[in-house]
Amino acid sequence: MTHTTTDQPTRRPGGAIVPVLAFAGIVVAVMQTLLVPVIKDLPELLGTAPSNATWVMTSTLLAGAVATPIMGRLGDLYGKRRMLLASLSVMVVGSLIAGFTSTLLVMIVGRALQGFAMGAIPLGIGLMRDMLPREKLGEAMALMSSSIGVGGGLALPVAALVAQHADWHALFFLAAGLGAVAIVLTLVAVPESPMRAEGTFDGLGAAGLSAGLVLFLLPITKGSDWGWTSTTTLGLFAASAVVLLLWGVMELRVKAPLVDLRTTARRSVLFTNLASIMVGVSFYVVSLVLPQLLQLPKATGYGLGQSMVVAGLCVAPLGLTMMFTAPVYARISAKYGPKVTLILGMLIIAIGYGAGLGLMSAAWQTIVISVVLGAGIGLAYSSLPALIVGSVPASETGAANGLNTLMRSIGTSVSSAVIGMVLANTANNVGGLEVPTMHGFRVSFLIATGAVAIGLLFALLLPGRRPATKPQLRASSEEDAALERAQEVLRGFRGRVLDADGGTVARAKVTLIDRRGRQAGATLSEADGSYVLAVPAEGAYVLAARAPGHGPLASSATHSGDDRPVELDLALPSETVPAQA
Protein backbone atom coordinates (compact mmCIF):
# COMPACT_ATOMS: atom_id res chain seq x y z
CA MET A 1 0.00 0.00 0.00
CA THR A 2 1.26 3.46 -0.88
CA HIS A 3 0.81 5.31 2.35
CA THR A 4 2.55 6.54 5.42
CA THR A 5 1.37 7.01 8.95
CA THR A 6 1.84 10.06 11.07
CA ASP A 7 3.85 9.82 14.22
CA GLN A 8 1.15 11.42 16.33
CA PRO A 9 -1.27 9.10 18.12
CA THR A 10 -4.88 9.41 17.04
CA ARG A 11 -8.12 8.86 18.89
CA ARG A 12 -9.93 5.65 18.23
CA PRO A 13 -13.06 6.41 16.16
CA GLY A 14 -16.29 6.19 18.11
CA GLY A 15 -19.69 5.03 16.97
CA ALA A 16 -20.72 8.55 15.97
CA ILE A 17 -18.19 8.92 13.15
CA VAL A 18 -20.49 7.49 10.45
CA PRO A 19 -23.62 9.58 11.19
CA VAL A 20 -21.51 12.71 11.69
CA LEU A 21 -19.70 12.33 8.37
CA ALA A 22 -22.95 11.45 6.60
CA PHE A 23 -24.58 14.53 8.11
CA ALA A 24 -21.70 16.67 6.84
CA GLY A 25 -22.16 15.17 3.37
CA ILE A 26 -25.89 15.88 3.41
CA VAL A 27 -25.26 19.47 4.52
CA VAL A 28 -22.89 20.26 1.66
CA ALA A 29 -25.17 18.53 -0.85
CA VAL A 30 -28.01 20.81 0.26
CA MET A 31 -26.13 23.70 -1.38
CA GLN A 32 -26.83 22.25 -4.83
CA THR A 33 -30.64 22.51 -4.58
CA LEU A 34 -30.94 25.23 -1.93
CA LEU A 35 -32.25 27.86 -4.37
CA VAL A 36 -34.32 25.62 -6.64
CA PRO A 37 -37.65 26.77 -5.10
CA VAL A 38 -36.83 30.43 -5.85
CA ILE A 39 -34.79 30.01 -9.03
CA LYS A 40 -37.48 31.51 -11.28
CA ASP A 41 -37.68 34.59 -9.02
CA LEU A 42 -33.92 35.26 -8.83
CA PRO A 43 -33.84 37.94 -11.58
CA GLU A 44 -36.43 40.00 -9.68
CA LEU A 45 -34.89 39.31 -6.25
CA LEU A 46 -31.43 40.37 -7.41
CA GLY A 47 -32.56 43.11 -9.76
CA THR A 48 -30.82 41.68 -12.80
CA ALA A 49 -31.46 39.99 -16.13
CA PRO A 50 -32.35 36.26 -16.20
CA SER A 51 -29.09 35.46 -18.04
CA ASN A 52 -27.08 37.08 -15.25
CA ALA A 53 -29.11 35.41 -12.49
CA THR A 54 -28.14 31.96 -13.75
CA TRP A 55 -24.60 32.65 -12.54
CA VAL A 56 -25.90 32.24 -8.98
CA MET A 57 -26.42 28.54 -9.75
CA THR A 58 -23.50 28.15 -12.18
CA SER A 59 -20.93 29.50 -9.71
CA THR A 60 -21.83 26.83 -7.14
CA LEU A 61 -21.51 24.07 -9.72
CA LEU A 62 -18.13 25.29 -11.02
CA ALA A 63 -16.68 25.76 -7.54
CA GLY A 64 -17.81 22.29 -6.48
CA ALA A 65 -16.32 20.68 -9.58
CA VAL A 66 -12.96 22.36 -9.01
CA ALA A 67 -12.90 21.72 -5.25
CA THR A 68 -13.62 17.97 -5.16
CA PRO A 69 -10.37 16.60 -6.68
CA ILE A 70 -8.22 19.34 -5.13
CA MET A 71 -9.55 18.92 -1.59
CA GLY A 72 -9.31 15.16 -1.95
CA ARG A 73 -5.60 15.40 -2.74
CA LEU A 74 -4.97 17.95 0.03
CA GLY A 75 -6.69 15.58 2.43
CA ASP A 76 -4.43 12.71 1.37
CA LEU A 77 -1.37 14.90 1.97
CA TYR A 78 -2.21 16.97 5.05
CA GLY A 79 -5.13 15.28 6.80
CA LYS A 80 -8.66 14.51 5.67
CA ARG A 81 -10.35 15.77 8.83
CA ARG A 82 -8.43 19.04 8.60
CA MET A 83 -9.55 19.58 5.00
CA LEU A 84 -13.13 18.54 5.86
CA LEU A 85 -13.27 21.23 8.52
CA ALA A 86 -11.80 23.73 6.05
CA SER A 87 -14.48 22.86 3.48
CA LEU A 88 -17.30 23.26 5.98
CA SER A 89 -15.85 26.55 7.26
CA VAL A 90 -15.69 27.99 3.75
CA MET A 91 -19.30 26.93 3.21
CA VAL A 92 -20.43 28.73 6.38
CA VAL A 93 -18.61 31.90 5.34
CA GLY A 94 -20.17 31.72 1.87
CA SER A 95 -23.64 31.21 3.34
CA LEU A 96 -23.29 34.26 5.59
CA ILE A 97 -22.03 36.39 2.68
CA ALA A 98 -25.04 35.37 0.57
CA GLY A 99 -27.42 35.82 3.48
CA PHE A 100 -26.59 39.51 3.93
CA THR A 101 -26.75 40.62 0.29
CA SER A 102 -29.12 41.15 -2.60
CA THR A 103 -26.33 42.26 -4.94
CA LEU A 104 -25.58 39.92 -7.83
CA LEU A 105 -21.77 39.94 -7.70
CA VAL A 106 -21.58 39.44 -3.93
CA MET A 107 -24.21 36.69 -4.16
CA ILE A 108 -22.15 34.88 -6.80
CA VAL A 109 -19.09 35.00 -4.52
CA GLY A 110 -21.08 33.58 -1.61
CA ARG A 111 -22.58 30.83 -3.75
CA ALA A 112 -19.16 29.89 -5.11
CA LEU A 113 -17.86 29.51 -1.55
CA GLN A 114 -20.87 27.34 -0.75
CA GLY A 115 -20.07 25.08 -3.70
CA PHE A 116 -16.48 24.75 -2.54
CA ALA A 117 -17.72 22.50 0.27
CA MET A 118 -18.50 19.62 -2.14
CA GLY A 119 -14.98 18.36 -1.44
CA ALA A 120 -16.29 17.19 1.93
CA ILE A 121 -17.89 14.08 0.43
CA PRO A 122 -14.73 12.37 -0.91
CA LEU A 123 -12.92 13.44 2.26
CA GLY A 124 -15.57 11.70 4.36
CA ILE A 125 -15.28 8.53 2.29
CA GLY A 126 -11.50 8.62 2.72
CA LEU A 127 -11.82 9.01 6.50
CA MET A 128 -14.13 6.02 6.62
CA ARG A 129 -11.72 3.83 4.69
CA ASP A 130 -8.81 4.83 6.90
CA MET A 131 -10.50 4.39 10.26
CA LEU A 132 -13.45 1.99 10.19
CA PRO A 133 -13.30 -1.79 10.63
CA ARG A 134 -14.13 -3.72 7.49
CA GLU A 135 -17.48 -5.00 8.74
CA LYS A 136 -18.75 -1.39 8.90
CA LEU A 137 -16.99 0.04 5.87
CA GLY A 138 -19.38 -1.02 3.10
CA GLU A 139 -22.55 0.41 4.63
CA ALA A 140 -20.76 3.55 5.85
CA MET A 141 -19.31 4.42 2.45
CA ALA A 142 -22.67 3.69 0.84
CA LEU A 143 -24.37 6.20 3.14
CA MET A 144 -21.67 8.82 2.56
CA SER A 145 -21.81 8.40 -1.20
CA SER A 146 -25.60 8.61 -1.21
CA SER A 147 -25.51 11.82 0.81
CA ILE A 148 -25.24 13.76 -2.48
CA GLY A 149 -28.71 12.62 -3.47
CA VAL A 150 -30.09 12.56 0.06
CA GLY A 151 -29.14 16.18 0.69
CA GLY A 152 -30.45 17.30 -2.67
CA GLY A 153 -33.75 15.45 -2.22
CA LEU A 154 -34.43 16.53 1.35
CA ALA A 155 -33.47 20.14 0.65
CA LEU A 156 -36.32 20.65 -1.83
CA PRO A 157 -39.31 20.49 0.59
CA VAL A 158 -37.47 22.28 3.41
CA ALA A 159 -36.23 25.06 1.14
CA ALA A 160 -39.70 25.37 -0.40
CA LEU A 161 -41.29 25.69 3.06
CA VAL A 162 -38.79 28.35 4.15
CA ALA A 163 -39.05 30.28 0.88
CA GLN A 164 -42.86 30.22 1.00
CA HIS A 165 -43.19 31.50 4.58
CA ALA A 166 -40.06 33.62 5.19
CA ASP A 167 -37.64 35.96 3.47
CA TRP A 168 -35.54 34.02 0.96
CA HIS A 169 -32.32 35.06 2.71
CA ALA A 170 -33.34 32.75 5.55
CA LEU A 171 -32.27 29.85 3.30
CA PHE A 172 -28.65 30.98 3.61
CA PHE A 173 -28.80 31.46 7.36
CA LEU A 174 -30.27 27.96 7.66
CA ALA A 175 -27.37 26.64 5.57
CA ALA A 176 -24.84 28.49 7.77
CA GLY A 177 -26.42 27.02 10.89
CA LEU A 178 -26.29 23.48 9.50
CA GLY A 179 -22.65 24.00 8.52
CA ALA A 180 -21.77 25.24 12.00
CA VAL A 181 -23.41 22.19 13.56
CA ALA A 182 -21.48 19.92 11.20
CA ILE A 183 -18.20 21.60 12.20
CA VAL A 184 -18.87 21.15 15.91
CA LEU A 185 -19.89 17.51 15.50
CA THR A 186 -16.80 16.81 13.38
CA LEU A 187 -14.51 18.38 16.00
CA VAL A 188 -16.10 16.30 18.75
CA ALA A 189 -16.69 12.92 17.08
CA VAL A 190 -14.26 12.53 14.15
CA PRO A 191 -10.56 11.92 14.84
CA GLU A 192 -7.89 12.68 12.26
CA SER A 193 -6.77 9.85 9.99
CA PRO A 194 -3.18 8.64 10.48
CA MET A 195 -2.80 7.97 6.75
CA ARG A 196 -0.71 10.36 4.69
CA ALA A 197 0.42 10.30 1.08
CA GLU A 198 3.98 11.06 0.09
CA GLY A 199 4.98 14.06 -2.00
CA THR A 200 3.88 17.67 -2.23
CA PHE A 201 0.78 19.38 -3.55
CA ASP A 202 0.80 19.75 -7.31
CA GLY A 203 -0.20 23.41 -7.55
CA LEU A 204 0.38 23.67 -11.29
CA GLY A 205 -1.69 20.53 -11.84
CA ALA A 206 -4.50 21.98 -9.69
CA ALA A 207 -4.47 25.19 -11.73
CA GLY A 208 -4.50 23.27 -15.01
CA LEU A 209 -7.36 21.00 -13.96
CA SER A 210 -9.36 23.94 -12.62
CA ALA A 211 -8.92 25.87 -15.86
CA GLY A 212 -9.87 22.86 -17.96
CA LEU A 213 -12.98 22.12 -15.89
CA VAL A 214 -14.19 25.71 -15.96
CA LEU A 215 -13.65 25.91 -19.72
CA PHE A 216 -15.61 22.65 -20.15
CA LEU A 217 -18.46 23.17 -17.69
CA LEU A 218 -19.06 26.84 -18.47
CA PRO A 219 -20.38 26.28 -22.01
CA ILE A 220 -22.39 23.28 -20.77
CA THR A 221 -24.21 25.38 -18.18
CA LYS A 222 -24.51 28.52 -20.33
CA GLY A 223 -24.90 26.93 -23.77
CA SER A 224 -28.66 27.49 -23.84
CA ASP A 225 -28.18 31.23 -23.28
CA TRP A 226 -25.22 31.67 -25.63
CA GLY A 227 -26.36 29.23 -28.32
CA TRP A 228 -24.86 25.77 -28.75
CA THR A 229 -23.27 26.65 -32.08
CA SER A 230 -22.09 30.12 -31.07
CA THR A 231 -18.42 31.06 -31.34
CA THR A 232 -18.17 31.47 -27.56
CA THR A 233 -19.57 28.01 -26.80
CA LEU A 234 -17.54 26.15 -29.41
CA GLY A 235 -14.40 28.16 -28.57
CA LEU A 236 -14.62 27.29 -24.89
CA PHE A 237 -15.12 23.59 -25.65
CA ALA A 238 -12.06 23.65 -27.93
CA ALA A 239 -10.01 25.51 -25.31
CA SER A 240 -11.01 23.00 -22.62
CA ALA A 241 -9.86 20.11 -24.83
CA VAL A 242 -6.47 21.74 -25.38
CA VAL A 243 -5.98 22.65 -21.71
CA LEU A 244 -7.00 19.21 -20.40
CA LEU A 245 -4.76 17.48 -22.95
CA LEU A 246 -1.74 19.58 -21.93
CA TRP A 247 -2.65 19.03 -18.27
CA GLY A 248 -2.73 15.26 -18.80
CA VAL A 249 0.72 15.27 -20.46
CA MET A 250 2.08 17.30 -17.57
CA GLU A 251 0.52 15.06 -14.90
CA LEU A 252 2.15 11.98 -16.45
CA ARG A 253 5.56 13.59 -15.97
CA VAL A 254 5.09 14.79 -12.38
CA LYS A 255 6.35 12.52 -9.59
CA ALA A 256 3.51 13.48 -7.22
CA PRO A 257 0.59 14.44 -9.50
CA LEU A 258 -2.72 15.87 -8.38
CA VAL A 259 -4.44 12.96 -10.17
CA ASP A 260 -2.54 9.75 -10.87
CA LEU A 261 -3.65 9.23 -14.46
CA ARG A 262 -2.00 5.81 -14.64
CA THR A 263 -4.20 4.66 -11.79
CA THR A 264 -7.20 6.42 -13.32
CA ALA A 265 -6.62 4.55 -16.58
CA ARG A 266 -6.98 1.17 -14.86
CA ARG A 267 -9.99 -0.69 -16.20
CA SER A 268 -11.72 -0.80 -12.82
CA VAL A 269 -11.27 2.93 -12.15
CA LEU A 270 -11.93 4.12 -15.72
CA PHE A 271 -15.22 2.29 -16.23
CA THR A 272 -16.39 3.16 -12.71
CA ASN A 273 -15.89 6.86 -13.47
CA LEU A 274 -17.61 6.57 -16.85
CA ALA A 275 -20.55 4.79 -15.22
CA SER A 276 -20.64 7.56 -12.60
CA ILE A 277 -21.25 10.18 -15.29
CA MET A 278 -24.27 8.25 -16.55
CA VAL A 279 -25.66 7.77 -13.04
CA GLY A 280 -25.28 11.53 -12.49
CA VAL A 281 -27.22 12.20 -15.70
CA SER A 282 -30.06 9.90 -14.66
CA PHE A 283 -30.24 11.29 -11.12
CA TYR A 284 -30.70 14.89 -12.16
CA VAL A 285 -33.45 14.23 -14.72
CA VAL A 286 -36.01 13.30 -12.07
CA SER A 287 -35.02 16.36 -10.02
CA LEU A 288 -35.73 18.60 -13.03
CA VAL A 289 -38.91 16.98 -14.35
CA LEU A 290 -41.09 15.97 -11.40
CA PRO A 291 -41.15 19.33 -9.52
CA GLN A 292 -42.19 21.13 -12.73
CA LEU A 293 -44.87 18.55 -13.54
CA LEU A 294 -46.28 18.75 -10.02
CA GLN A 295 -46.46 22.57 -9.98
CA LEU A 296 -47.91 23.12 -13.46
CA PRO A 297 -51.59 24.19 -13.25
CA LYS A 298 -54.25 21.60 -14.02
CA ALA A 299 -55.56 23.88 -16.75
CA THR A 300 -52.72 22.64 -18.98
CA GLY A 301 -54.41 19.25 -19.10
CA TYR A 302 -51.45 17.37 -17.65
CA GLY A 303 -50.12 19.57 -14.82
CA LEU A 304 -50.88 18.35 -11.30
CA GLY A 305 -51.52 21.79 -9.74
CA GLN A 306 -49.62 21.27 -6.48
CA SER A 307 -47.98 23.92 -4.31
CA MET A 308 -44.23 24.37 -4.05
CA VAL A 309 -44.14 22.61 -0.66
CA VAL A 310 -46.29 19.66 -1.76
CA ALA A 311 -44.13 19.23 -4.86
CA GLY A 312 -41.05 19.11 -2.66
CA LEU A 313 -42.68 16.54 -0.38
CA CYS A 314 -43.58 14.32 -3.34
CA VAL A 315 -39.96 14.32 -4.51
CA ALA A 316 -38.49 13.94 -0.98
CA PRO A 317 -38.87 10.10 -1.00
CA LEU A 318 -36.10 10.08 -3.62
CA GLY A 319 -33.58 11.16 -1.00
CA LEU A 320 -35.10 9.17 1.86
CA THR A 321 -35.05 5.95 -0.14
CA MET A 322 -31.41 6.55 -1.08
CA MET A 323 -30.59 6.84 2.61
CA PHE A 324 -32.36 3.60 3.53
CA THR A 325 -30.70 1.60 0.74
CA ALA A 326 -27.28 1.83 2.44
CA PRO A 327 -27.78 -1.26 4.68
CA VAL A 328 -29.42 -3.13 1.79
CA TYR A 329 -26.42 -2.30 -0.39
CA ALA A 330 -24.02 -3.58 2.28
CA ARG A 331 -25.72 -7.00 2.39
CA ILE A 332 -25.95 -7.40 -1.38
CA SER A 333 -22.41 -6.20 -1.97
CA ALA A 334 -20.96 -8.41 0.76
CA LYS A 335 -22.38 -11.44 -1.03
CA TYR A 336 -22.04 -10.52 -4.69
CA GLY A 337 -19.65 -7.54 -4.83
CA PRO A 338 -20.11 -3.84 -5.71
CA LYS A 339 -20.11 -4.52 -9.47
CA VAL A 340 -23.27 -6.62 -9.20
CA THR A 341 -24.85 -4.00 -6.95
CA LEU A 342 -24.07 -1.25 -9.47
CA ILE A 343 -25.65 -3.29 -12.27
CA LEU A 344 -28.72 -4.01 -10.12
CA GLY A 345 -29.08 -0.32 -9.24
CA MET A 346 -28.95 0.70 -12.88
CA LEU A 347 -31.55 -1.88 -13.83
CA ILE A 348 -33.88 -0.50 -11.15
CA ILE A 349 -33.29 3.05 -12.44
CA ALA A 350 -34.21 1.91 -15.97
CA ILE A 351 -37.39 0.28 -14.63
CA GLY A 352 -38.28 3.47 -12.74
CA TYR A 353 -37.93 5.72 -15.77
CA GLY A 354 -39.64 3.19 -18.05
CA ALA A 355 -42.61 2.95 -15.70
CA GLY A 356 -42.56 6.73 -15.26
CA LEU A 357 -43.44 7.22 -18.92
CA GLY A 358 -46.96 6.10 -18.02
CA LEU A 359 -47.12 7.31 -14.40
CA MET A 360 -47.46 11.08 -14.63
CA SER A 361 -51.17 11.66 -14.15
CA ALA A 362 -51.41 11.89 -10.33
CA ALA A 363 -49.30 13.12 -7.41
CA TRP A 364 -49.17 9.66 -5.83
CA GLN A 365 -47.65 8.30 -9.03
CA THR A 366 -44.75 10.75 -8.76
CA ILE A 367 -44.12 9.42 -5.26
CA VAL A 368 -43.92 5.87 -6.65
CA ILE A 369 -41.46 7.03 -9.30
CA SER A 370 -39.37 8.81 -6.63
CA VAL A 371 -39.22 5.69 -4.43
CA VAL A 372 -38.21 3.34 -7.26
CA LEU A 373 -35.62 5.74 -8.66
CA GLY A 374 -34.31 6.47 -5.16
CA ALA A 375 -33.71 2.76 -4.57
CA GLY A 376 -31.90 2.34 -7.87
CA ILE A 377 -29.82 5.52 -7.61
CA GLY A 378 -29.03 4.71 -3.98
CA LEU A 379 -27.65 1.27 -4.90
CA ALA A 380 -25.69 2.71 -7.82
CA TYR A 381 -24.22 5.62 -5.85
CA SER A 382 -23.37 3.30 -2.94
CA SER A 383 -21.38 1.01 -5.22
CA LEU A 384 -19.13 3.69 -6.68
CA PRO A 385 -16.82 4.43 -3.70
CA ALA A 386 -16.38 0.71 -2.98
CA LEU A 387 -15.28 0.13 -6.59
CA ILE A 388 -12.84 3.06 -6.38
CA VAL A 389 -11.49 2.17 -2.93
CA GLY A 390 -10.90 -1.41 -4.04
CA SER A 391 -8.81 -0.21 -6.99
CA VAL A 392 -6.48 2.47 -5.57
CA PRO A 393 -3.89 2.64 -2.77
CA ALA A 394 -5.01 4.00 0.58
CA SER A 395 -2.89 7.14 0.11
CA GLU A 396 -4.91 8.06 -3.01
CA THR A 397 -8.40 7.46 -1.57
CA GLY A 398 -9.27 11.13 -1.17
CA ALA A 399 -8.06 12.20 -4.61
CA ALA A 400 -9.59 9.17 -6.37
CA ASN A 401 -13.00 9.63 -4.72
CA GLY A 402 -12.76 13.35 -5.41
CA LEU A 403 -12.35 12.58 -9.09
CA ASN A 404 -15.27 10.14 -8.96
CA THR A 405 -17.47 12.75 -7.28
CA LEU A 406 -16.40 15.15 -10.02
CA MET A 407 -17.57 12.65 -12.65
CA ARG A 408 -21.00 12.57 -11.04
CA SER A 409 -21.07 16.38 -11.02
CA ILE A 410 -20.20 16.42 -14.72
CA GLY A 411 -23.10 14.03 -15.30
CA THR A 412 -25.55 16.30 -13.49
CA SER A 413 -24.22 19.32 -15.40
CA VAL A 414 -24.69 17.60 -18.74
CA SER A 415 -28.13 16.45 -17.64
CA SER A 416 -29.14 19.98 -16.63
CA ALA A 417 -28.01 21.40 -19.99
CA VAL A 418 -29.56 18.68 -22.16
CA ILE A 419 -32.88 18.43 -20.31
CA GLY A 420 -33.15 22.22 -20.11
CA MET A 421 -32.69 22.39 -23.88
CA VAL A 422 -35.25 19.61 -24.49
CA LEU A 423 -37.89 21.21 -22.26
CA ALA A 424 -37.29 24.63 -23.85
CA ASN A 425 -37.52 23.32 -27.41
CA THR A 426 -40.72 21.36 -26.73
CA ALA A 427 -42.45 24.06 -24.65
CA ASN A 428 -45.68 25.80 -25.64
CA ASN A 429 -45.95 29.58 -25.59
CA VAL A 430 -48.98 30.50 -23.45
CA GLY A 431 -49.56 34.19 -22.89
CA GLY A 432 -45.91 34.99 -23.43
CA LEU A 433 -44.76 32.24 -21.05
CA GLU A 434 -42.93 29.09 -22.08
CA VAL A 435 -44.80 26.13 -20.56
CA PRO A 436 -43.12 22.66 -20.57
CA THR A 437 -45.15 19.94 -22.28
CA MET A 438 -45.81 16.32 -21.43
CA HIS A 439 -43.94 15.39 -24.60
CA GLY A 440 -40.85 17.18 -23.26
CA PHE A 441 -41.15 15.36 -19.92
CA ARG A 442 -41.37 11.97 -21.63
CA VAL A 443 -38.42 12.72 -23.93
CA SER A 444 -36.44 13.65 -20.80
CA PHE A 445 -37.28 10.30 -19.21
CA LEU A 446 -36.21 8.52 -22.41
CA ILE A 447 -32.88 10.37 -22.32
CA ALA A 448 -32.38 9.25 -18.72
CA THR A 449 -33.15 5.65 -19.74
CA GLY A 450 -30.60 5.88 -22.55
CA ALA A 451 -27.96 7.24 -20.16
CA VAL A 452 -28.61 4.32 -17.79
CA ALA A 453 -28.25 1.86 -20.68
CA ILE A 454 -24.83 3.31 -21.53
CA GLY A 455 -23.85 3.24 -17.86
CA LEU A 456 -24.97 -0.38 -17.64
CA LEU A 457 -22.62 -1.22 -20.50
CA PHE A 458 -19.73 0.42 -18.65
CA ALA A 459 -20.65 -1.51 -15.50
CA LEU A 460 -20.65 -4.82 -17.38
CA LEU A 461 -17.11 -4.03 -18.61
CA LEU A 462 -15.81 -3.73 -15.05
CA PRO A 463 -13.52 -6.58 -13.98
CA GLY A 464 -15.14 -9.32 -11.95
CA ARG A 465 -14.74 -9.64 -8.25
CA ARG A 466 -11.40 -11.11 -7.23
CA PRO A 467 -10.93 -13.16 -4.07
CA ALA A 468 -8.32 -10.70 -2.82
CA THR A 469 -10.87 -7.90 -2.63
CA LYS A 470 -13.49 -9.78 -0.62
CA PRO A 471 -12.23 -8.76 2.83
CA GLN A 472 -12.93 -5.10 2.03
CA LEU A 473 -16.67 -5.57 2.09
CA ARG A 474 -17.08 -8.64 4.28
CA ALA A 475 -17.04 -9.03 8.02
CA SER A 476 -13.55 -8.67 9.45
CA SER A 477 -11.95 -10.99 11.98
CA GLU A 478 -8.53 -11.70 13.44
CA GLU A 479 -8.17 -14.58 10.97
CA ASP A 480 -8.91 -12.25 8.03
CA ALA A 481 -6.33 -9.76 9.23
CA ALA A 482 -3.73 -12.49 9.72
CA LEU A 483 -4.40 -13.84 6.21
CA GLU A 484 -4.13 -10.40 4.65
CA ARG A 485 -0.85 -9.78 6.48
CA ALA A 486 0.49 -13.13 5.32
CA GLN A 487 -0.37 -12.31 1.70
CA GLU A 488 1.52 -9.01 1.96
CA VAL A 489 4.57 -10.80 3.35
CA LEU A 490 4.56 -13.36 0.54
CA ARG A 491 4.14 -10.82 -2.25
CA GLY A 492 6.78 -8.28 -1.32
CA PHE A 493 9.90 -7.49 0.67
CA ARG A 494 10.54 -8.17 4.32
CA GLY A 495 13.45 -7.89 6.67
CA ARG A 496 14.86 -5.75 9.45
CA VAL A 497 16.25 -2.24 9.71
CA LEU A 498 19.60 -2.33 11.48
CA ASP A 499 22.03 0.29 12.73
CA ALA A 500 25.77 0.39 12.01
CA ASP A 501 26.45 -1.96 14.93
CA GLY A 502 23.86 -4.54 13.91
CA GLY A 503 21.19 -3.48 16.39
CA THR A 504 17.55 -3.09 15.32
CA VAL A 505 16.04 0.33 14.54
CA ALA A 506 12.39 0.93 15.44
CA ARG A 507 10.11 3.36 13.55
CA ALA A 508 12.52 3.78 10.68
CA LYS A 509 10.75 4.95 7.54
CA VAL A 510 11.12 2.46 4.65
CA THR A 511 10.00 3.63 1.21
CA LEU A 512 9.56 1.45 -1.87
CA ILE A 513 10.40 3.22 -5.17
CA ASP A 514 9.61 1.71 -8.57
CA ARG A 515 11.65 1.87 -11.76
CA ARG A 516 10.03 5.17 -12.77
CA GLY A 517 11.20 6.83 -9.56
CA ARG A 518 7.68 6.89 -8.09
CA GLN A 519 6.74 5.75 -4.61
CA ALA A 520 5.09 2.33 -4.65
CA GLY A 521 4.78 1.82 -0.90
CA ALA A 522 5.94 3.03 2.51
CA THR A 523 5.91 1.81 6.08
CA LEU A 524 7.55 2.20 9.50
CA SER A 525 9.65 -0.55 11.06
CA GLU A 526 8.23 -2.32 14.12
CA ALA A 527 9.71 -2.29 17.61
CA ASP A 528 11.97 -5.23 16.68
CA GLY A 529 13.15 -3.44 13.53
CA SER A 530 11.10 -5.65 11.19
CA TYR A 531 9.29 -4.27 8.16
CA VAL A 532 6.99 -5.63 5.46
CA LEU A 533 6.25 -4.00 2.10
CA ALA A 534 3.97 -5.46 -0.56
CA VAL A 535 4.84 -4.96 -4.23
CA PRO A 536 2.23 -3.89 -6.81
CA ALA A 537 3.94 -5.89 -9.59
CA GLU A 538 7.12 -7.74 -10.40
CA GLY A 539 10.21 -5.71 -11.29
CA ALA A 540 13.16 -3.78 -9.98
CA TYR A 541 12.73 -1.56 -6.92
CA VAL A 542 14.77 0.66 -4.63
CA LEU A 543 14.16 0.48 -0.88
CA ALA A 544 15.07 3.75 0.81
CA ALA A 545 15.36 3.78 4.60
CA ARG A 546 15.89 6.62 7.03
CA ALA A 547 15.63 7.18 10.79
CA PRO A 548 16.62 10.00 13.15
CA GLY A 549 20.28 9.75 14.16
CA HIS A 550 21.19 7.67 11.12
CA GLY A 551 22.20 8.46 7.57
CA PRO A 552 19.92 7.56 4.66
CA LEU A 553 20.21 4.25 2.82
CA ALA A 554 19.09 3.16 -0.66
CA SER A 555 19.23 -0.50 -1.64
CA SER A 556 18.25 -2.02 -5.02
CA ALA A 557 16.28 -5.25 -5.21
CA THR A 558 14.14 -7.18 -7.69
CA HIS A 559 10.91 -9.06 -7.01
CA SER A 560 9.72 -11.79 -9.37
CA GLY A 561 6.03 -11.17 -8.58
CA ASP A 562 5.42 -14.68 -7.23
CA ASP A 563 4.41 -15.66 -3.70
CA ARG A 564 7.96 -15.90 -2.40
CA PRO A 565 9.07 -12.97 -0.20
CA VAL A 566 12.39 -11.26 -0.81
CA GLU A 567 14.40 -11.11 2.42
CA LEU A 568 16.36 -7.86 2.66
CA ASP A 569 17.90 -6.34 5.78
CA LEU A 570 18.65 -2.62 5.59
CA ALA A 571 21.71 -1.43 7.55
CA LEU A 572 21.63 2.30 8.24
CA PRO A 573 24.96 4.16 8.53
CA SER A 574 25.67 6.46 11.46
CA GLU A 575 24.60 10.06 10.92
CA THR A 576 27.46 12.19 9.68
CA VAL A 577 27.86 15.63 11.24
CA PRO A 578 29.55 18.37 9.19
CA ALA A 579 32.74 19.72 10.71
CA GLN A 580 32.42 23.09 12.38
CA ALA A 581 34.35 25.96 10.82
Secondary structure, DSSP 8 states (H G I E B T S, - for coil): ---EE-SS------TTHHHHHHHHHHHHHHHHHTTGGGGGGHHHHHTS-HHHHTHHHHHHHHHHHHHHHHHHHHHHHH-HHHHHHHHHHHHHHHHHHHHT---HHHHHHHHHHHHGGGGHHHHHHHHHHHHS-HHHHHHHHHHHHHHHHHHHHHHHHHHHHHHHHS-TTHHHHHHHHHHHHHHHHHHHH-----EE-SS---HHHHHHHHHHHHHHHHHHHHHHHH-TTSHHHHHHHHHHHHHHHHHHHHHHH-SS-SS-HHHHTSHHHHHHHHHHHHHHHHHHHHHHHHHHHHHS-GGGSS-----HHHHHHHHHHHHHHHHHHHHHHHHHHHHH-HHHHHHHHHHHHHHHHHHHTT--SSHHHHHHHHHHHHHHHHHHHHHHHHHHHTTS-GGGHHHHHHHHHHHHHHHHHHHHHHHHHHHHHT-EEETTEEE--HHHHHHHHHHHHHHHHHHHHHHHTS----GGGGGGTS---HHHHHHHHHHHHHTEEEEEEE-TTS-B-TT-EEEEE-TTS-EEEEEE--TTSEEEEE-SSSEEEEEEEE-TTB--EEEEEEE-SSS--EE--EE--B-------
